Amino acid sequence: MTAQHYLGVSGLARQLGVPRRDVSKWLGQYPANSEHPFPAPDVEVDGVPGWTLERVPEVELWLSGLSRRSGS
């Protein structure tokens, strides 16, 4: 059996080119029940979320929607 690899908050931040604190902030500010929910993680281990590398484009699309919403 091969291990699955996931990006934690730090890895996702590196892929997006943003500080880790931004991803942490978005997770808190945009929960599943918000108007613009942050993409749900694929896995959670001991309370730590993880996303597959294939989900990065989805998070980038979410981020572009956030920029449009804020008028940036």
C-alpha positions as CSV (number, residue, x, y, z in Angstrom):
1,M,0.0,0.0,0.0
2,T,1.4,3.4,-0.9
3,A,1.0,6.4,1.3
4,Q,-1.3,9.2,0.3
5,H,0.4,12.6,0.3
6,Y,-1.5,15.7,1.4
7,L,-0.6,19.4,1.7
8,G,-1.2,20.9,5.2
9,V,-1.8,24.6,5.7
10,S,1.9,25.4,5.2
11,G,2.2,23.3,2.0
12,L,-1.0,24.8,0.6
13,A,0.2,28.3,1.4
14,R,3.5,27.5,-0.5
15,Q,1.6,26.3,-3.5
16,L,-0.5,29.5,-3.5
17,G,2.4,31.8,-2.9
18,V,0.9,33.3,0.2
19,P,1.9,33.3,3.9
20,R,0.7,30.4,6.0
21,R,-1.3,32.8,8.2
22,D,-3.5,33.7,5.2
23,V,-4.6,30.1,4.7
24,S,-5.2,29.8,8.5
25,K,-7.2,33.1,8.4
26,W,-9.3,31.9,5.4
27,L,-10.2,28.7,7.1
28,G,-11.5,30.6,10.1
29,Q,-13.3,33.4,8.2
30,Y,-14.9,31.3,5.5
31,P,-16.3,28.1,7.1
32,A,-18.5,25.6,5.3
33,N,-21.7,27.5,6.2
34,S,-20.5,30.9,4.8
35,E,-21.3,32.6,1.5
36,H,-17.9,31.8,0.1
37,P,-16.7,28.7,1.9
38,F,-13.0,27.7,1.8
39,P,-12.6,24.4,0.0
40,A,-13.0,21.6,2.5
41,P,-9.9,19.5,3.2
42,D,-9.7,16.0,1.9
43,V,-8.5,14.7,5.2
44,E,-8.1,15.7,8.8
45,V,-5.5,14.1,11.0
46,D,-5.5,15.1,14.7
47,G,-7.3,18.3,13.9
48,V,-4.9,19.2,11.1
49,P,-6.5,19.7,7.6
50,G,-4.9,18.3,4.4
51,W,-5.6,18.8,0.7
52,T,-4.3,16.8,-2.2
53,L,-2.0,18.5,-4.7
54,E,-4.7,18.1,-7.3
55,R,-7.0,20.4,-5.3
56,V,-4.7,23.4,-5.6
57,P,-6.4,24.7,-8.8
58,E,-9.7,24.6,-6.9
59,V,-8.3,26.6,-4.1
60,E,-6.8,29.1,-6.6
61,L,-10.2,29.5,-8.1
62,W,-11.7,30.1,-4.7
63,L,-9.0,32.7,-4.0
64,S,-9.8,34.5,-7.3
65,G,-13.4,34.6,-6.3
66,L,-12.4,36.2,-3.0
67,S,-10.4,38.8,-4.8
68,R,-13.5,39.7,-6.9
69,R,-15.7,39.8,-3.9
70,S,-13.4,42.2,-2.0
71,G,-13.0,44.4,-5.1
72,S,-9.2,43.9,-5.3
